[in-house]
């Protein structure tokens, strides 16, 4: 796990290279390397996870190929064995070298063979081109800027700014964030003209013409069918964990007490028991009792025999560190819950853990969010199953935390565009009309997808939901030089999960029913079948109420917000989440635009 950066095209100064590498030093404190040739610069910062020796130094060269690579290829052993049978000889025990030899053998087909997470730049000297690639679901970041024959890329946006790219506002993205909390927008970022390479895509850059094209090598929709998953969920998860546990350093796991993280940690500990090892599980305890899951996490750790570590961020911790967390994210985030994750990673670093597992993707792959109930009920109505829809409505209210009224509100908001528009107009009464109209176009597109369960699921995995969670995960973990692994986002697991019958995911009012049955093998039954699902929540009521005067000052002084509103709102009259978004925008403006 590392950080990469580089520039192509124009003359490149040593100061540019130094500044870019320094800006991502936290991503790779173990080593640094540079490849320079004419107007090509490839930079790398290394966090050593596999083959800790100097042989893993990057940029790595093989024949006419040069690579800088950030990520982890979990099936590198199997690929290396296959390549050795074809006559390849390896000098290191790294997955990086496997990619180089794989490209030499198979060309671009190598990316379809990789199983893992990555963002990389591979210089093909023979064909005078550079291939930039990002893993299927964008677990690892890749940002770029292109203008007037210059191409700049990096793992994080601040590295692009360090190279001289100007920081300007993308108002469409800012508006979507302010209205509905959307903080990952596919190829677009909060910065105008700074883009992300979408997951499952490559960029092919021609060094002769200085032109590039984006090529999609993976499309989740093409792996869906009406058939059941080929393997059981248990078999796929077990096989996924087998290769994800490959590491030459200490591993741990985030443990919130929720179903996804508890099942994952329990399953990992079950496998580690074979070698007499104990997993280090880290939990963030909320000082607000109504959303504190630490007791549930304690039960899971005790039941499975893990080493359990707890961190309880208080208001003073929030004051001291939350702006540092926001600076590292480089773009506004959805809620203060991201700070809780930051504190978990900080604690993990203090415990000497270098690889952390997390349950991101569990909800998206197996329909775990309450809003999926809306699509489920719509699908029953659409199929003419009126009685089944009514029964499902009752069962959902029985086996989830939603009341009859709550579920009706969900149906109206997520299923009816006029209602959604009305709610947003009332909530955002202070926003100028020109920005609101752009938002309604985006809302209309989302509602069309939300009527079809499979389309909604694919959209949330690839575009509207999972990407921003993975972004938080990457920035928070890498800030503390920790590699985060998300087995639920392994593409083999994802493909199997989305092809499972919907009745295995949402049934009898239960979400993720098949995972609950599996979880009974590893964690207490009471947690496997708990109804009161939380997000990974911070004690917002405590922190944001106490911090309100300071937040109001930031918003009052923000030129960015003033451009978008008719009047600066009284923050005390807004919801906690809307207060946070306005404040976060103002802080982002101060950190990156001033």
Order of alpha helices (4+ residues) and beta strands (2+ residues): beta-alpha-beta-beta-beta-beta-alpha-alpha-alpha-beta-beta-beta-beta-alpha-alpha-beta-beta-beta-alpha-beta-alpha-beta-alpha-beta-alpha-alpha-beta-alpha-alpha-alpha-alpha-alpha-alpha-alpha-alpha-beta-alpha-alpha-alpha-alpha-alpha-alpha-alpha-alpha
